[in-house]
């Protein structure tokens, strides 16, 4: 009985370690600009990122429209529709 409990505990600990890894995988998509933008908008673990104003969001939208990022995302994300 004790041996089976120990085996079960070791098994649970060994499988939970695989799920506890939180390091992001490397980006192999080839578009570092989109990845950098996504990471720039990610708040830190302590939650110190302030919410954006409407003007800031609108400015990001206009910038994405002007530099072609929005068209690229529409082409790649919604390509199957």
N, CA, C and O atoms as a CHARMM CRD file, in Angstrom:
* protein
*
  324
    1    1 UNK  N      0.81500  -1.18800   0.00000 PROA 1      0.00000
    2    1 UNK  CA     0.00000   0.00000   0.00000 PROA 1      0.00000
    3    1 UNK  C      0.86200   1.25700   0.00000 PROA 1      0.00000
    4    1 UNK  O      0.61000   2.18100  -0.77300 PROA 1      0.00000
    5    2 UNK  N      1.89200   1.30000   0.87400 PROA 2      0.00000
    6    2 UNK  CA     2.76000   2.46800   0.92400 PROA 2      0.00000
    7    2 UNK  C      3.55700   2.61000  -0.36100 PROA 2      0.00000
    8    2 UNK  O      3.79700   3.72100  -0.83200 PROA 2      0.00000
    9    3 UNK  N      3.96800   1.48100  -0.92700 PROA 3      0.00000
   10    3 UNK  CA     4.76500   1.52900  -2.15800 PROA 3      0.00000
   11    3 UNK  C      3.93500   2.09300  -3.30100 PROA 3      0.00000
   12    3 UNK  O      4.43300   2.89300  -4.09300 PROA 3      0.00000
   13    4 UNK  N      2.68400   1.68600  -3.39300 PROA 4      0.00000
   14    4 UNK  CA     1.85100   2.20900  -4.47800 PROA 4      0.00000
   15    4 UNK  C      1.57400   3.70200  -4.28600 PROA 4      0.00000
   16    4 UNK  O      1.46300   4.43200  -5.27100 PROA 4      0.00000
   17    5 UNK  N      1.46300   4.16500  -3.05000 PROA 5      0.00000
   18    5 UNK  CA     1.26800   5.59000  -2.79300 PROA 5      0.00000
   19    5 UNK  C      2.51300   6.37600  -3.17400 PROA 5      0.00000
   20    5 UNK  O      2.41400   7.47400  -3.72300 PROA 5      0.00000
   21    6 UNK  N      3.68300   5.81900  -2.88700 PROA 6      0.00000
   22    6 UNK  CA     4.93600   6.47700  -3.25100 PROA 6      0.00000
   23    6 UNK  C      5.09200   6.52100  -4.76400 PROA 6      0.00000
   24    6 UNK  O      5.48900   7.54500  -5.32000 PROA 6      0.00000
   25    7 UNK  N      4.78500   5.42500  -5.42600 PROA 7      0.00000
   26    7 UNK  CA     4.87900   5.37900  -6.88700 PROA 7      0.00000
   27    7 UNK  C      3.91500   6.38800  -7.50300 PROA 7      0.00000
   28    7 UNK  O      4.26300   7.07200  -8.46600 PROA 7      0.00000
   29    8 UNK  N      2.72100   6.48200  -6.96000 PROA 8      0.00000
   30    8 UNK  CA     1.73500   7.43900  -7.45300 PROA 8      0.00000
   31    8 UNK  C      2.22100   8.87200  -7.24400 PROA 8      0.00000
   32    8 UNK  O      2.07900   9.71100  -8.13300 PROA 8      0.00000
   33    9 UNK  N      2.79000   9.15300  -6.07600 PROA 9      0.00000
   34    9 UNK  CA     3.28700  10.49600  -5.78600 PROA 9      0.00000
   35    9 UNK  C      4.42800  10.87700  -6.72100 PROA 9      0.00000
   36    9 UNK  O      4.46800  11.99900  -7.22800 PROA 9      0.00000
   37   10 UNK  N      5.34700   9.95900  -6.95100 PROA 10     0.00000
   38   10 UNK  CA     6.46500  10.22300  -7.85800 PROA 10     0.00000
   39   10 UNK  C      5.95000  10.43500  -9.28200 PROA 10     0.00000
   40   10 UNK  O      6.43300  11.31300  -9.99700 PROA 10     0.00000
   41   11 UNK  N      4.98400   9.64100  -9.68400 PROA 11     0.00000
   42   11 UNK  CA     4.40700   9.79900 -11.01600 PROA 11     0.00000
   43   11 UNK  C      3.73100  11.14500 -11.19800 PROA 11     0.00000
   44   11 UNK  O      3.88400  11.78400 -12.23900 PROA 11     0.00000
   45   12 UNK  N      2.98500  11.57900 -10.19100 PROA 12     0.00000
   46   12 UNK  CA     2.31800  12.87700 -10.27100 PROA 12     0.00000
   47   12 UNK  C      3.31600  14.02600 -10.30000 PROA 12     0.00000
   48   12 UNK  O      3.14000  14.99100 -11.04400 PROA 12     0.00000
   49   13 UNK  N      4.35600  13.92100  -9.49200 PROA 13     0.00000
   50   13 UNK  CA     5.37000  14.97300  -9.47800 PROA 13     0.00000
   51   13 UNK  C      6.12200  15.05400 -10.79700 PROA 13     0.00000
   52   13 UNK  O      6.44400  16.14700 -11.26500 PROA 13     0.00000
   53   14 UNK  N      6.40000  13.91500 -11.39300 PROA 14     0.00000
   54   14 UNK  CA     7.15500  13.93800 -12.64800 PROA 14     0.00000
   55   14 UNK  C      6.31600  14.48000 -13.79700 PROA 14     0.00000
   56   14 UNK  O      6.86200  15.12400 -14.69200 PROA 14     0.00000
   57   15 UNK  N      5.01600  14.24200 -13.80300 PROA 15     0.00000
   58   15 UNK  CA     4.18600  14.77300 -14.88600 PROA 15     0.00000
   59   15 UNK  C      3.83100  16.23000 -14.66400 PROA 15     0.00000
   60   15 UNK  O      3.64000  16.96100 -15.63500 PROA 15     0.00000
   61   16 UNK  N      3.73600  16.67400 -13.42900 PROA 16     0.00000
   62   16 UNK  CA     3.39500  18.07500 -13.18700 PROA 16     0.00000
   63   16 UNK  C      4.55000  18.99800 -13.53700 PROA 16     0.00000
   64   16 UNK  O      4.32300  20.17500 -13.81900 PROA 16     0.00000
   65   17 UNK  N      5.77600  18.50500 -13.52900 PROA 17     0.00000
   66   17 UNK  CA     6.91600  19.34300 -13.88900 PROA 17     0.00000
   67   17 UNK  C      6.84900  19.76600 -15.35100 PROA 17     0.00000
   68   17 UNK  O      7.29100  20.86200 -15.69600 PROA 17     0.00000
   69   18 UNK  N      6.31300  18.92800 -16.19900 PROA 18     0.00000
   70   18 UNK  CA     6.20400  19.28400 -17.61200 PROA 18     0.00000
   71   18 UNK  C      5.20700  20.41000 -17.82200 PROA 18     0.00000
   72   18 UNK  O      5.39200  21.23900 -18.71400 PROA 18     0.00000
   73   19 UNK  N      4.15800  20.45500 -17.01900 PROA 19     0.00000
   74   19 UNK  CA     3.15400  21.50700 -17.16300 PROA 19     0.00000
   75   19 UNK  C      3.55600  22.78700 -16.44600 PROA 19     0.00000
   76   19 UNK  O      2.98100  23.84200 -16.71100 PROA 19     0.00000
   77   20 UNK  N      4.52200  22.71900 -15.55200 PROA 20     0.00000
   78   20 UNK  CA     4.93000  23.88600 -14.78700 PROA 20     0.00000
   79   20 UNK  C      5.89700  24.77700 -15.54700 PROA 20     0.00000
   80   20 UNK  O      6.17900  25.88800 -15.09700 PROA 20     0.00000
   81   21 UNK  N      6.40500  24.33500 -16.66600 PROA 21     0.00000
   82   21 UNK  CA     7.34300  25.14500 -17.43100 PROA 21     0.00000
   83   21 UNK  C      6.58700  26.29300 -18.07400 PROA 21     0.00000
   84   21 UNK  O      5.58600  26.08500 -18.75900 PROA 21     0.00000
   85   22 UNK  N      7.07500  27.50900 -17.85000 PROA 22     0.00000
   86   22 UNK  CA     6.39600  28.65800 -18.40700 PROA 22     0.00000
   87   22 UNK  C      7.27100  29.45000 -19.36600 PROA 22     0.00000
   88   22 UNK  O      6.90200  30.56100 -19.74900 PROA 22     0.00000
   89   23 UNK  N      8.40800  28.91800 -19.76100 PROA 23     0.00000
   90   23 UNK  CA     9.26200  29.61800 -20.70500 PROA 23     0.00000
   91   23 UNK  C      8.63500  29.55000 -22.08600 PROA 23     0.00000
   92   23 UNK  O      8.24600  28.47400 -22.54000 PROA 23     0.00000
   93   24 UNK  N      8.53500  30.69200 -22.76100 PROA 24     0.00000
   94   24 UNK  CA     7.93000  30.67600 -24.09400 PROA 24     0.00000
   95   24 UNK  C      8.82800  29.98900 -25.10000 PROA 24     0.00000
   96   24 UNK  O     10.05400  30.02600 -24.99000 PROA 24     0.00000
   97   25 UNK  N      8.20900  29.36900 -26.07100 PROA 25     0.00000
   98   25 UNK  CA     8.99300  28.72000 -27.10900 PROA 25     0.00000
   99   25 UNK  C      9.50000  29.76300 -28.08200 PROA 25     0.00000
  100   25 UNK  O      8.95900  30.86700 -28.14700 PROA 25     0.00000
  101   26 UNK  N     10.51600  29.43300 -28.82900 PROA 26     0.00000
  102   26 UNK  CA    11.06500  30.38400 -29.78200 PROA 26     0.00000
  103   26 UNK  C     10.10700  30.56300 -30.94700 PROA 26     0.00000
  104   26 UNK  O      9.41100  29.63200 -31.35100 PROA 26     0.00000
  105   27 UNK  N     10.08600  31.76800 -31.47400 PROA 27     0.00000
  106   27 UNK  CA     9.19000  32.09200 -32.57600 PROA 27     0.00000
  107   27 UNK  C      9.84900  31.69000 -33.88400 PROA 27     0.00000
  108   27 UNK  O     10.91800  32.19600 -34.22800 PROA 27     0.00000
  109   28 UNK  N      9.22000  30.79100 -34.60600 PROA 28     0.00000
  110   28 UNK  CA     9.76900  30.33500 -35.87500 PROA 28     0.00000
  111   28 UNK  C      8.92600  30.81200 -37.04600 PROA 28     0.00000
  112   28 UNK  O      9.10300  30.33500 -38.16700 PROA 28     0.00000
  113   29 UNK  N      8.01200  31.74400 -36.80400 PROA 29     0.00000
  114   29 UNK  CA     7.13400  32.20300 -37.87200 PROA 29     0.00000
  115   29 UNK  C      7.86100  33.11100 -38.84600 PROA 29     0.00000
  116   29 UNK  O      7.41600  33.27200 -39.98200 PROA 29     0.00000
  117   30 UNK  N      8.96500  33.70600 -38.42900 PROA 30     0.00000
  118   30 UNK  CA     9.73100  34.54400 -39.32500 PROA 30     0.00000
  119   30 UNK  C      9.34300  36.00800 -39.27700 PROA 30     0.00000
  120   30 UNK  O      9.98300  36.81600 -39.94900 PROA 30     0.00000
  121   31 UNK  N      8.34400  36.38600 -38.53000 PROA 31     0.00000
  122   31 UNK  CA     7.94300  37.77800 -38.46000 PROA 31     0.00000
  123   31 UNK  C      8.18400  38.28800 -37.05600 PROA 31     0.00000
  124   31 UNK  O      7.31400  38.19700 -36.18900 PROA 31     0.00000
  125   32 UNK  N      9.36600  38.82200 -36.84100 PROA 32     0.00000
  126   32 UNK  CA     9.74200  39.28100 -35.51300 PROA 32     0.00000
  127   32 UNK  C      9.01800  40.56000 -35.13500 PROA 32     0.00000
  128   32 UNK  O      8.85200  40.83500 -33.94700 PROA 32     0.00000
  129   33 UNK  N      8.58200  41.35100 -36.11000 PROA 33     0.00000
  130   33 UNK  CA     7.89200  42.60000 -35.82000 PROA 33     0.00000
  131   33 UNK  C      6.57700  42.38300 -35.11500 PROA 33     0.00000
  132   33 UNK  O      6.26300  43.08500 -34.15500 PROA 33     0.00000
  133   34 UNK  N      5.80700  41.42700 -35.57400 PROA 34     0.00000
  134   34 UNK  CA     4.52100  41.13600 -34.94900 PROA 34     0.00000
  135   34 UNK  C      4.74200  40.55800 -33.56000 PROA 34     0.00000
  136   34 UNK  O      4.00500  40.88100 -32.62900 PROA 34     0.00000
  137   35 UNK  N      5.75100  39.70600 -33.41200 PROA 35     0.00000
  138   35 UNK  CA     6.05300  39.11900 -32.10600 PROA 35     0.00000
  139   35 UNK  C      6.50600  40.19300 -31.13000 PROA 35     0.00000
  140   35 UNK  O      6.09300  40.19300 -29.97100 PROA 35     0.00000
  141   36 UNK  N      7.35100  41.10500 -31.58900 PROA 36     0.00000
  142   36 UNK  CA     7.82200  42.17200 -30.71400 PROA 36     0.00000
  143   36 UNK  C      6.66900  43.06300 -30.28500 PROA 36     0.00000
  144   36 UNK  O      6.62300  43.50200 -29.13500 PROA 36     0.00000
  145   37 UNK  N      5.74000  43.33800 -31.19000 PROA 37     0.00000
  146   37 UNK  CA     4.58600  44.15600 -30.84500 PROA 37     0.00000
  147   37 UNK  C      3.72100  43.45500 -29.81200 PROA 37     0.00000
  148   37 UNK  O      3.24800  44.08700 -28.86700 PROA 37     0.00000
  149   38 UNK  N      3.51000  42.16100 -29.98000 PROA 38     0.00000
  150   38 UNK  CA     2.69100  41.41200 -29.03200 PROA 38     0.00000
  151   38 UNK  C      3.35200  41.36600 -27.66000 PROA 38     0.00000
  152   38 UNK  O      2.66600  41.46200 -26.64300 PROA 38     0.00000
  153   39 UNK  N      4.66200  41.22300 -27.61800 PROA 39     0.00000
  154   39 UNK  CA     5.35700  41.17100 -26.34200 PROA 39     0.00000
  155   39 UNK  C      5.42400  42.54000 -25.68900 PROA 39     0.00000
  156   39 UNK  O      5.45600  42.62800 -24.46100 PROA 39     0.00000
  157   40 UNK  N      5.44500  43.61100 -26.47500 PROA 40     0.00000
  158   40 UNK  CA     5.50400  44.95100 -25.91100 PROA 40     0.00000
  159   40 UNK  C      4.21500  45.30300 -25.18500 PROA 40     0.00000
  160   40 UNK  O      4.23600  46.09800 -24.24600 PROA 40     0.00000
  161   41 UNK  N      3.10300  44.73200 -25.59900 PROA 41     0.00000
  162   41 UNK  CA     1.82000  45.02600 -24.97900 PROA 41     0.00000
  163   41 UNK  C      1.49200  44.09000 -23.82800 PROA 41     0.00000
  164   41 UNK  O      0.41400  44.19100 -23.24100 PROA 41     0.00000
  165   42 UNK  N      2.39500  43.18600 -23.49700 PROA 42     0.00000
  166   42 UNK  CA     2.15300  42.22100 -22.43000 PROA 42     0.00000
  167   42 UNK  C      2.55500  42.83700 -21.09500 PROA 42     0.00000
  168   42 UNK  O      3.68800  43.29700 -20.95100 PROA 42     0.00000
  169   43 UNK  N      1.65100  42.85500 -20.11300 PROA 43     0.00000
  170   43 UNK  CA     2.01700  43.43000 -18.81800 PROA 43     0.00000
  171   43 UNK  C      3.00500  42.53800 -18.08300 PROA 43     0.00000
  172   43 UNK  O      3.08700  41.33600 -18.33400 PROA 43     0.00000
  173   44 UNK  N      3.74700  43.14300 -17.18000 PROA 44     0.00000
  174   44 UNK  CA     4.68600  42.37000 -16.38600 PROA 44     0.00000
  175   44 UNK  C      3.92700  41.54000 -15.36100 PROA 44     0.00000
  176   44 UNK  O      2.71700  41.69300 -15.19800 PROA 44     0.00000
  177   45 UNK  N      4.64300  40.66800 -14.67800 PROA 45     0.00000
  178   45 UNK  CA     4.00200  39.77500 -13.72000 PROA 45     0.00000
  179   45 UNK  C      3.39000  40.52900 -12.54100 PROA 45     0.00000
  180   45 UNK  O      2.42300  40.06300 -11.93900 PROA 45     0.00000
  181   46 UNK  N      3.94800  41.68000 -12.21400 PROA 46     0.00000
  182   46 UNK  CA     3.38300  42.41700 -11.08100 PROA 46     0.00000
  183   46 UNK  C      2.23100  43.32500 -11.49700 PROA 46     0.00000
  184   46 UNK  O      1.66200  44.01800 -10.65300 PROA 46     0.00000
  185   47 UNK  N      1.87700  43.33600 -12.78400 PROA 47     0.00000
  186   47 UNK  CA     0.70700  44.05700 -13.25600 PROA 47     0.00000
  187   47 UNK  C      0.86500  45.56300 -13.28700 PROA 47     0.00000
  188   47 UNK  O     -0.11300  46.27800 -13.06900 PROA 47     0.00000
  189   48 UNK  N      2.06500  46.07400 -13.55200 PROA 48     0.00000
  190   48 UNK  CA     2.30700  47.51000 -13.51200 PROA 48     0.00000
  191   48 UNK  C      1.93700  48.23500 -14.80000 PROA 48     0.00000
  192   48 UNK  O      2.09400  49.45400 -14.87300 PROA 48     0.00000
  193   49 UNK  N      1.45800  47.53900 -15.80300 PROA 49     0.00000
  194   49 UNK  CA     1.11700  48.19500 -17.06300 PROA 49     0.00000
  195   49 UNK  C     -0.19600  48.96000 -16.90900 PROA 49     0.00000
  196   49 UNK  O     -1.21300  48.40400 -16.49500 PROA 49     0.00000
  197   50 UNK  N     -0.14900  50.23900 -17.25100 PROA 50     0.00000
  198   50 UNK  CA    -1.34800  51.07100 -17.14400 PROA 50     0.00000
  199   50 UNK  C     -2.24600  50.82500 -18.34800 PROA 50     0.00000
  200   50 UNK  O     -1.74400  50.53000 -19.43200 PROA 50     0.00000
  201   51 UNK  N     -3.54600  50.93600 -18.18800 PROA 51     0.00000
  202   51 UNK  CA    -4.44500  50.76000 -19.33600 PROA 51     0.00000
  203   51 UNK  C     -4.23800  51.87200 -20.35800 PROA 51     0.00000
  204   51 UNK  O     -3.85200  52.98800 -20.01100 PROA 51     0.00000
  205   52 UNK  N     -4.50100  51.55000 -21.61700 PROA 52     0.00000
  206   52 UNK  CA    -4.31400  52.52300 -22.69200 PROA 52     0.00000
  207   52 UNK  C     -5.54900  53.40000 -22.82800 PROA 52     0.00000
  208   52 UNK  O     -6.67300  52.97500 -22.56100 PROA 52     0.00000
  209   53 UNK  N     -5.30800  54.62600 -23.24700 PROA 53     0.00000
  210   53 UNK  CA    -6.41600  55.52800 -23.51400 PROA 53     0.00000
  211   53 UNK  C     -6.95100  55.26200 -24.91300 PROA 53     0.00000
  212   53 UNK  O     -6.31200  54.57400 -25.71000 PROA 53     0.00000
  213   54 UNK  N     -8.12100  55.80900 -25.20700 PROA 54     0.00000
  214   54 UNK  CA    -8.69100  55.65600 -26.55100 PROA 54     0.00000
  215   54 UNK  C     -7.78600  56.27900 -27.60000 PROA 54     0.00000
  216   54 UNK  O     -7.65100  55.75200 -28.70400 PROA 54     0.00000
  217   55 UNK  N     -7.17200  57.39400 -27.25600 PROA 55     0.00000
  218   55 UNK  CA    -6.28000  58.07000 -28.20000 PROA 55     0.00000
  219   55 UNK  C     -5.06700  57.20200 -28.52500 PROA 55     0.00000
  220   55 UNK  O     -4.63100  57.15100 -29.67400 PROA 55     0.00000
  221   56 UNK  N     -4.52100  56.52000 -27.51500 PROA 56     0.00000
  222   56 UNK  CA    -3.37200  55.64400 -27.75200 PROA 56     0.00000
  223   56 UNK  C     -3.75300  54.46400 -28.63500 PROA 56     0.00000
  224   56 UNK  O     -2.99600  54.08600 -29.52900 PROA 56     0.00000
  225   57 UNK  N     -4.92000  53.88000 -28.38900 PROA 57     0.00000
  226   57 UNK  CA    -5.37400  52.75200 -29.19800 PROA 57     0.00000
  227   57 UNK  C     -5.62300  53.20300 -30.62600 PROA 57     0.00000
  228   57 UNK  O     -5.24400  52.51300 -31.57300 PROA 57     0.00000
  229   58 UNK  N     -6.25900  54.36100 -30.78700 PROA 58     0.00000
  230   58 UNK  CA    -6.52400  54.90100 -32.12600 PROA 58     0.00000
  231   58 UNK  C     -5.21200  55.17400 -32.86400 PROA 58     0.00000
  232   58 UNK  O     -5.10100  54.89800 -34.05800 PROA 58     0.00000
  233   59 UNK  N     -4.22300  55.71400 -32.15700 PROA 59     0.00000
  234   59 UNK  CA    -2.91700  55.99300 -32.75500 PROA 59     0.00000
  235   59 UNK  C     -2.24900  54.69100 -33.21600 PROA 59     0.00000
  236   59 UNK  O     -1.65000  54.65800 -34.29100 PROA 59     0.00000
  237   60 UNK  N     -2.34200  53.63000 -32.42600 PROA 60     0.00000
  238   60 UNK  CA    -1.78200  52.33600 -32.82600 PROA 60     0.00000
  239   60 UNK  C     -2.50500  51.77100 -34.04500 PROA 60     0.00000
  240   60 UNK  O     -1.87800  51.17600 -34.92100 PROA 60     0.00000
  241   61 UNK  N     -3.82400  51.95800 -34.10200 PROA 61     0.00000
  242   61 UNK  CA    -4.59200  51.48400 -35.24700 PROA 61     0.00000
  243   61 UNK  C     -4.18400  52.21000 -36.51700 PROA 61     0.00000
  244   61 UNK  O     -3.98500  51.57500 -37.55300 PROA 61     0.00000
  245   62 UNK  N     -4.05700  53.52300 -36.45700 PROA 62     0.00000
  246   62 UNK  CA    -3.65200  54.30300 -37.63000 PROA 62     0.00000
  247   62 UNK  C     -2.25000  53.90800 -38.06700 PROA 62     0.00000
  248   62 UNK  O     -1.98400  53.79100 -39.26300 PROA 62     0.00000
  249   63 UNK  N     -1.35700  53.70200 -37.11500 PROA 63     0.00000
  250   63 UNK  CA     0.01300  53.28700 -37.44500 PROA 63     0.00000
  251   63 UNK  C      0.01100  51.91800 -38.12100 PROA 63     0.00000
  252   63 UNK  O      0.73100  51.70500 -39.09700 PROA 63     0.00000
  253   64 UNK  N     -0.79600  50.99000 -37.60500 PROA 64     0.00000
  254   64 UNK  CA    -0.87000  49.65000 -38.19500 PROA 64     0.00000
  255   64 UNK  C     -1.46800  49.70000 -39.59700 PROA 64     0.00000
  256   64 UNK  O     -1.06200  48.92900 -40.46600 PROA 64     0.00000
  257   65 UNK  N     -2.41800  50.59000 -39.82700 PROA 65     0.00000
  258   65 UNK  CA    -2.98800  50.74600 -41.16600 PROA 65     0.00000
  259   65 UNK  C     -1.96700  51.33100 -42.12800 PROA 65     0.00000
  260   65 UNK  O     -1.88100  50.90600 -43.28000 PROA 65     0.00000
  261   66 UNK  N     -1.19400  52.30100 -41.66200 PROA 66     0.00000
  262   66 UNK  CA    -0.23700  52.98600 -42.53600 PROA 66     0.00000
  263   66 UNK  C      0.96900  52.12700 -42.88700 PROA 66     0.00000
  264   66 UNK  O      1.45300  52.19300 -44.01700 PROA 66     0.00000
  265   67 UNK  N      1.46000  51.33400 -41.96400 PROA 67     0.00000
  266   67 UNK  CA     2.66400  50.54600 -42.26100 PROA 67     0.00000
  267   67 UNK  C      2.36000  49.15400 -42.81200 PROA 67     0.00000
  268   67 UNK  O      3.27700  48.36200 -43.03100 PROA 67     0.00000
  269   68 UNK  N      1.08200  48.85000 -43.03800 PROA 68     0.00000
  270   68 UNK  CA     0.72300  47.58700 -43.67400 PROA 68     0.00000
  271   68 UNK  C      0.55500  46.42100 -42.72400 PROA 68     0.00000
  272   68 UNK  O      0.26100  45.30900 -43.16300 PROA 68     0.00000
  273   69 UNK  N      0.73300  46.64500 -41.44800 PROA 69     0.00000
  274   69 UNK  CA     0.61900  45.55100 -40.48000 PROA 69     0.00000
  275   69 UNK  C     -0.81200  45.02200 -40.41200 PROA 69     0.00000
  276   69 UNK  O     -1.02400  43.81300 -40.31300 PROA 69     0.00000
  277   70 UNK  N     -1.77600  45.90700 -40.46300 PROA 70     0.00000
  278   70 UNK  CA    -3.17300  45.48400 -40.39400 PROA 70     0.00000
  279   70 UNK  C     -3.54900  44.64000 -41.60700 PROA 70     0.00000
  280   70 UNK  O     -4.23800  43.62900 -41.47100 PROA 70     0.00000
  281   71 UNK  N     -3.09900  45.05000 -42.78900 PROA 71     0.00000
  282   71 UNK  CA    -3.37900  44.26900 -44.00200 PROA 71     0.00000
  283   71 UNK  C     -2.71200  42.90000 -43.92800 PROA 71     0.00000
  284   71 UNK  O     -3.29600  41.89900 -44.34300 PROA 71     0.00000
  285   72 UNK  N     -1.48700  42.85600 -43.39900 PROA 72     0.00000
  286   72 UNK  CA    -0.77700  41.58300 -43.26200 PROA 72     0.00000
  287   72 UNK  C     -1.52600  40.64400 -42.31800 PROA 72     0.00000
  288   72 UNK  O     -1.68400  39.45800 -42.60600 PROA 72     0.00000
  289   73 UNK  N     -1.98400  41.18600 -41.18800 PROA 73     0.00000
  290   73 UNK  CA    -2.71000  40.35400 -40.23200 PROA 73     0.00000
  291   73 UNK  C     -4.02800  39.86200 -40.81000 PROA 73     0.00000
  292   73 UNK  O     -4.40600  38.71100 -40.59300 PROA 73     0.00000
  293   74 UNK  N     -4.72700  40.71400 -41.53800 PROA 74     0.00000
  294   74 UNK  CA    -5.98900  40.28900 -42.15900 PROA 74     0.00000
  295   74 UNK  C     -5.73800  39.18200 -43.17600 PROA 74     0.00000
  296   74 UNK  O     -6.52100  38.23900 -43.29000 PROA 74     0.00000
  297   75 UNK  N     -4.63600  39.30900 -43.91200 PROA 75     0.00000
  298   75 UNK  CA    -4.31400  38.31200 -44.93400 PROA 75     0.00000
  299   75 UNK  C     -3.93300  36.97500 -44.30900 PROA 75     0.00000
  300   75 UNK  O     -4.31500  35.92400 -44.82500 PROA 75     0.00000
  301   76 UNK  N     -3.18900  36.99700 -43.21300 PROA 76     0.00000
  302   76 UNK  CA    -2.70800  35.74500 -42.62800 PROA 76     0.00000
  303   76 UNK  C     -3.69800  35.12700 -41.65500 PROA 76     0.00000
  304   76 UNK  O     -3.86000  33.90700 -41.63500 PROA 76     0.00000
  305   77 UNK  N     -4.35700  35.94100 -40.85500 PROA 77     0.00000
  306   77 UNK  CA    -5.26200  35.40900 -39.83800 PROA 77     0.00000
  307   77 UNK  C     -6.57800  34.96200 -40.45000 PROA 77     0.00000
  308   77 UNK  O     -7.11500  33.91800 -40.07900 PROA 77     0.00000
  309   78 UNK  N     -7.09500  35.73800 -41.37700 PROA 78     0.00000
  310   78 UNK  CA    -8.40000  35.43800 -41.96200 PROA 78     0.00000
  311   78 UNK  C     -8.28700  34.83300 -43.35500 PROA 78     0.00000
  312   78 UNK  O     -9.22700  34.92700 -44.14400 PROA 78     0.00000
  313   79 UNK  N     -7.16600  34.22200 -43.66600 PROA 79     0.00000
  314   79 UNK  CA    -6.94300  33.65600 -45.00100 PROA 79     0.00000
  315   79 UNK  C     -7.87000  32.48400 -45.28000 PROA 79     0.00000
  316   79 UNK  O     -8.19200  32.22600 -46.44000 PROA 79     0.00000
  317   80 UNK  N     -8.30200  31.77700 -44.26700 PROA 80     0.00000
  318   80 UNK  CA    -9.13400  30.59200 -44.46600 PROA 80     0.00000
  319   80 UNK  C    -10.61900  30.91600 -44.59800 PROA 80     0.00000
  320   80 UNK  O    -11.41000  30.00500 -44.84100 PROA 80     0.00000
  321   81 UNK  N    -11.02400  32.15500 -44.45100 PROA 81     0.00000
  322   81 UNK  CA   -12.45300  32.52000 -44.54000 PROA 81     0.00000
  323   81 UNK  C    -12.84000  32.86400 -45.94000 PROA 81     0.00000
  324   81 UNK  O    -13.99800  33.19300 -46.19800 PROA 81     0.00000
